[in-house]
Amino acid sequence: MTSQRIQQLIEFLNDNPNDPFLLYALATEYLKAGQTADALRYYERLRTDHPDYVGTYYHLGKLYESLGERDNAIATYRQGMEIAQQKRDRHALSELQAVYRSALGLDEDDED
């Protein structure tokens, strides 16, 4: 089923190559399918081409963490927090702050 969804999303993306939601959905489907290299490629493309798409940063950072790329994860969370603040997206900001602190190894009571 996932491969059918991926193929369908690729077709949609071919018709609408600048749609950030399609890039996000495709990256997410690749991640679900265990195709991390493809997921990474689409999340990074999304961050580059659509830096204000806030949802990217949490998932890209988590993917970096799962790949053992802690520094990239931390930098991604920082960038996402900046974008979330600019967009006044408090929910995304809160989630990004939590994973950022966790990636740094900080407890809730620790100072940055």
Secondary structure as the mmCIF struct_conf table of DSSP 4:
data_model
#
loop_
_struct_conf.conf_type_id
_struct_conf.id
_struct_conf.beg_label_comp_id
_struct_conf.beg_label_asym_id
_struct_conf.beg_label_seq_id
_struct_conf.end_label_comp_id
_struct_conf.end_label_asym_id
_struct_conf.end_label_seq_id
HELX_RH_AL_P HELX_RH_AL_P1 THR A 2 ASP A 15
TURN_TY1_P TURN_TY1_P1 PRO A 17 ASN A 18
HELX_RH_AL_P HELX_RH_AL_P2 PRO A 20 LYS A 32
TURN_TY1_P TURN_TY1_P2 ALA A 33 GLY A 34
HELX_RH_AL_P HELX_RH_AL_P3 THR A 36 ASP A 49
TURN_TY1_P TURN_TY1_P3 PRO A 51 ASP A 52
TURN_TY1_P TURN_TY1_P4 VAL A 54 VAL A 54
HELX_RH_AL_P HELX_RH_AL_P4 GLY A 55 SER A 66
TURN_TY1_P TURN_TY1_P5 LEU A 67 GLY A 68
HELX_RH_AL_P HELX_RH_AL_P5 ARG A 70 LYS A 87
TURN_TY1_P TURN_TY1_P6 ARG A 88 ARG A 88
HELX_RH_AL_P HELX_RH_AL_P6 ARG A 90 LEU A 104
TURN_TY1_P TURN_TY1_P7 GLY A 105 GLY A 105
TURN_TY1_P TURN_TY1_P8 GLU A 108 ASP A 109
BEND BEND1 ASP A 110 ASP A 110
#
